[in-house]
């Protein structure tokens, strides 16, 4: 079976075939065909969302249990869907979904999700807001926080969280009572790194860039990124993060690539950031693109993926496309993988009750792998619409047409969850909140000199 698939992929590349004749027709030489195929997958994906129906939670995918992180991933995907295709059909729903989850302190940390809030979760919400700012996605009402302000709030609240354990870095979870609080991982720190790099580029505030540089230095020094640019999952503070879990997830590699490419752009093509971008990109191709087809190697072969893992390739497709705008010299190599992945992803959209739900195992072509869900739809849709990346403008900045309203004190009112330390008295709770607020106000003051 494997040899057949290899031969098929090789033949497709040699023949230069760009047309897929399946349930979802896709001609990669036709913008209209790409948009039509992406629209079909988007429609089917949005059928999973119940937030705009009676009993649903706005901005969150239904469970069990309700899933805010995957909801965030879906909104980020839909922002890019609009950006690449120009289809505004879902924009109002997307805007409402994000704004419904900004939280009581406009920091993307609503208290009703305090029992599951990770730094990676908050980081993804921050990057979704950053995407909205960079693409000039429709701005919210003046009474609501702007996209840039939300991204700044996430960054500012996270900037004070690294501690001395393992020499720095963010913990996986935000609150001490959550399982995984003793774990420092690549994705939480990668989100912070990429967000910092993107804020530096958008605002020209060097403080963001300094934090991004520190994050990259840390990930290498602690051993979660090795000399060959393999990005490993994480380690526990009890061992000083020496018990490295060497499983590799594609979005870990992808988020560090996006940040490195953005820093390459921000620094006007510095040699060190080119070296880092090249190392991460080459490793990503070698590890996650057998036969140029995106593959989630940690779980896809046995289809042992968790719900979140089904969406990882969606991030990869979008971040690779964004990399071509940040480091244009990567375009040819990246487009080769995006186009090949898109062809096979479209073929996998031939299952489920409607006969066109997408599976995860794109290398199987038209042999549906039997899986379906929001993650699979996000991944296939992203593989398809990112082939329009040559047609779109680079992400904006605040001096190249960006219109999102920022807030250099964003996140200053964010406080620790009162239940994080127990047992405590009412006075203790008040004191803890005041101390955290003071710390955050101090952190946001570092960015106060910049006007947005």
N, C-alpha and C positions, 0 to 999 in steps of 0.2 A: 504493500500500500504506500509506504513512504517513498519508494523509488518511483512509483507512478506519479505521486504528487510532485516530486522533484522534477521529473521529466516534464510534467505539465507546466510548472512554473517557468522552467527554462525555455520551453518552446514558446510560451506566451511572450517572454522577453525578446527572444530572438526574432519572432515574427512581428514584434512591435504592435501586437493587438491591443486596442484601447476600447473595444466594445464588448459588453457583457450582455448576452441574450439569456435572460432568466426571468423570474417573476417580476423583478425590478430591473428594467432595462437601463443600462448605463453606457453611454458613449462619452469617454473622457476627452474627446476632441470637440464636444459640443457643450457650451456653457448651459444651454437650455436643458439638455439631458441631465447634466450634473445637478442642476437646481431641481428638476422634477423628481429625480431619484431621492435627493436629500429631503424634499418636501414630503414624500410618501413615508419615509422612515421617521421623520419628525412627527407626522400626524399619529402614527402608530405608537410612538413613544409617549406622546402627551395623553394617550388614553389611560396610562397608568396613574396620572395625576388626578387626585380627587379634592384638592384644596379649594376649588371653586364650586363644590357641590355641598349639599346639606350634610353636616357631620364631618366634613373634611377639615384639615388644618392648613391654612393658607401658607404656602411656601415649603411645605413638608410632604414628602412621599408617604403614603400609607404603609403600615407594617403588615404583620406585627414584627417588632414594634415600629411606631412611626420613625422615619429615617431622615433627619435634617441634613446630614452630610451628603447623601445621594441627591437630595433635593437641591442642595447648593451646586453640586456637580451638574445637575440638569440645567439649572439656570445659567451657569457659565457656558455650557454647551449651546444653549439657545441664544445667548448674546452673540456668540460666534456664528451661529447659524444665520442670524439676521445680518451680521457684518459681512459675511461672504456671499449671501444670496440676495440680500435686499428685501426679503420677505418679512413684512412687519406684522403678520397675522397674530403672533403670540406675544408681541412686545408688552402690551398692557398687563398680561398675565405674569410675565417675567418680572416686570417692575414691581407689581404688587407682591409677588412671592418673596422677593428679596427684602423689600421694605417691611414686610410682616415679621421678619426674623432679626431685625436690627437690635432688639433688646431694649431694656429699660434705660440703658446708658449709652445707646447708639454705638455699641462696641461689638456687635454680632455675637453677643453672649446672653441670650434671653434666659432668665432664671428657670423657665420651665424645662430647659435642657441641661440643667446643672448636674444631673446624675449621669451624664454621658459626654460632657464637654471636654474635648481634647484640644491641645494646641494646634494639631493638624486640622481639626474641624474648623476652628476659628480662622486658621490661616487660609483655608480654602474659601471661606466666605469673604475674607479680605481680598483674595485674588480675583474672585468673581466681581466684587465691586471695582477692583482695579481695571479689569477688562472693560467694564461699563464706562469708566472714565476714559480709557485709552481709545475706545472705539466711538466715542461720542454717542453712546446709547442714550435714549431719551431720558432727560433729567427728571427727577422727582419734583414734587411741589416744593416751593420755598420753605414750607413748614416742616419738611422732612430732611434728614441729613443727605448731603450730596454723596455721589459715588466716591469721589476722592477723599472726602472727610471720613467715610466708613473705612476705606483702606488705611488711612492714617491712624484711625482709632485702633484698628487691629494691630498695626505695627507698634504703636506707642504702648499699648498694654502688654505686648509680648516682649518689648525691649528691656523691661525691668525683671523679667522672669528667669533668665539664665543664672545659675548659682555656681558655687565652687566645685560641686561634684563633677567628676570626669573632666575637670578643667574648663567647665563652661557648658554652654548649650542648653536648649530647652528640653524639659521633660515632655514625655508623650502626652500626659494628662494635665489639665489645669489645676484640679483640686486634689489635695492630699488623700481624700477618702476614696478616690477612684482607683480601680485596679489598673496598673500600668504607670502610676505616678512615679515609681522607682525606675522607670525605663526611659532612656534617652534615645530617640530614633531619628532616622534620616529624613522622614517625611515632614515631621513637625519643624525641624530645623531648615529643611529645604524650602518649605513654604515661606518661612520668615526671611530666608536668604533671597528668594526670588521676588518677594514682595518689596524688600528693601531695594533691590536692584532696579525694579520697575519704578518705584517712587523716586529714586535718585534720578533716573532718566526723565521722568515726567516733570519733576519740580526743580531739578538742578541743585538740590540741596545735598551738599557733600556728606552731611551726617548720615544720611541713609546709606550712602556708598561705603562709608567707614564701617557701619554695622554689617553690611553684606560681606565685605572683605574679612571681617572678624569671623563671621559664620563659616566662610569657606576655609579659612585657616584652621578653625576648630574641627570641622568634619574630617579633614585630612589628618590632623594631629591625633585625634582620638581613634583613628583607624577604621572609621565607618566608610571612608573612601580610600582605596589603596592606590599604589603608584600606577596601576594600570587603569585607574578610574572606574573600577568596579565599585558600586555603591551598595553597601550592606544595610540590613534593616535597623539594628540597634544593639544596645547593651545596657546592663543594669548598673545602677550606681553602687550597689553593694560590692561589686567587683571592680569599681573604677572604670566601668564600661569595657572591661577586657574580655567578658564572655560574649563576644560579638556573634550575633545571629547572622550568619552569612547567606541567608536566603536573599535572593535578588528579585525585587518587584520593579516592573518597568517604569512606574510613575516616580519611584525614588530617583532613578537615573534621569528621567525626563524633567523633573522640576529643577534639579541642579543644572542640567543643560540649559534650560530656559534662562535661569538666573545668570549663568556664565556668559551666554550669548548677549544678554542685555547689558552686562557689565562691559563686554567687548564693545558694544555700541556706545555706551555711555562714556567710555574712555577713548573714543575715537580710534579703536582698533589697536589697543595696547598688546604687546607681545605676550605678556603673561596670561591675559584673558583669552587670547587666540589659542594658546597652548592648552588651556583648560577646556575651552569650547571644543577644540579638535579631539582631545582625549575622551571627553564625555560622549561626543557624537560617535566617534569610531567604536567605542565600547558598546554603545547602545545598538549600533548596527550589527555588531558581531554577536551580541548576547540575545537580542530581542527580535531580530529580523532574519530568521533563517529563510533562505530563498526570497529575501526582500519582502516577506509577509510578516506583519506585526504579530507577535506571539507572546502571550503571558506565560513565560516558561515555568513559573512556580506552581501553576495550577491547571493550565489549559490542557496539557497532554492527557491528564486523568479526569478532567472536568471536576476538579475538587475545589473550585473557587468559592470563596465566600461572596456574599452579595456585593460588597464593595469592590472586590477584585474584578468582577465582570465589567466594571467601568474604567479600569486603569488604562486600557488602550485608547479610550476617548481622550484622556488627558494627553497621552503621547502624541496622537495625531495633531491636536491643536497646538501643543507646545513645539512640535517639530515645524509646523507651518510658521509659527511666530518666530522661530529661530531663523528662518530664511529672510525675515525682515530685519532682524537684529544683526545678522551676519550673512549678508547676501552671497558671499562666496560659497556657502553651503547649499545653495538652492538646487543645483543639479543632482547631487547625491541624495538630498532629502526628497525631492520630487519623484525620483525613481522609486523610493520606498512607499511614498504616499499613493502613487498611481497604482502600483502593483497591489498594495493592500486594499485599495478601494475596489478594484475589480473582484477580488476574492471575497471581500466583505459583502458586496452586493449579491453575489451568488449565494451567500449563506442566508439571505433574507427570503427564505422559502418555506418556513414552518409555521406552526401554531394554527389556531382555529381559522384565521383569515388567509392562511397559506403564504404569508409574506413576513412573518416575524423573523428577526435576525438571530442567528446563533453566534457563538463566540469564536468557534474554531474555523477561521477563514480559510485555512489551508485545505479544508475538506471540500472547498468549492460548493457545488450544488447539493452535496450530501449533508443535509441539515444535521447539526450535532445534538438536537433535542432540547437545547436550552433556550430560554427566552426571558426577557425582562428589560427593565429600564437601562441597565448597564450595557447590555448587548445592543440595544437600539442606539444609545449614545455613541458607542464605539463605532458602529457601522456608519452612522450618519456623519460623524466627524471625519472618518476616513474618506467619505465621499465629498463632502463640501470643502474640505481643505485643498482639494485640487483646483479650487478657484483662487488660491492665494496669490498667484501672479497678477490677478486683476484688481486687488484691493490695495489701498494706501497703507503705509506703515502705521503702527499705533501712534496716536497724537501725543503731544506734550503740551504743557501750559503755554508754550510760545509757538506752537505749530497748529493751533486751532482747537485745542482742548477746551471744553466749556464747563467741565464739572467743577463745582464749588468745593474748596477744601476748608479745613479747619485745623490750624496748627496746634490747637489744644485738644483735639479729638481724643477721646478716651480718658480724659483727666478725671471724670466722675466715676469711672469704673471702680468697683470695690470687690473684695473677695466675697464669695458665698458665705454667709454667716454659719452655715452648717459644716463648713470645711474643717473646723476644729471643734471637737466635742469631748467632754461637756464644757460649756462655757456659760457665763452669766450674761444677762442682757447688757450690762456695762462692758463686758469683754467684747461682745459682738460689736457694739458701737465703737469701741476703741480700735478694734481690728480694721473696721471699715475706714475710720479716719486715717490711720497709719497708711493703709494701702492707697487711699486717695492722695495723700501728701506725696508719696513716692511717685505716683503716676503724674501728678502735676509737675513734679521736678523733672521727670523724663520728658514730658511734652514741652517743657520750657526750652529744651535743647533745640527744638525745631521752631521756636517762636520767632526767630529773626527773619524767617522766610515768609514773604507774603504770597498768597495764592489767589 
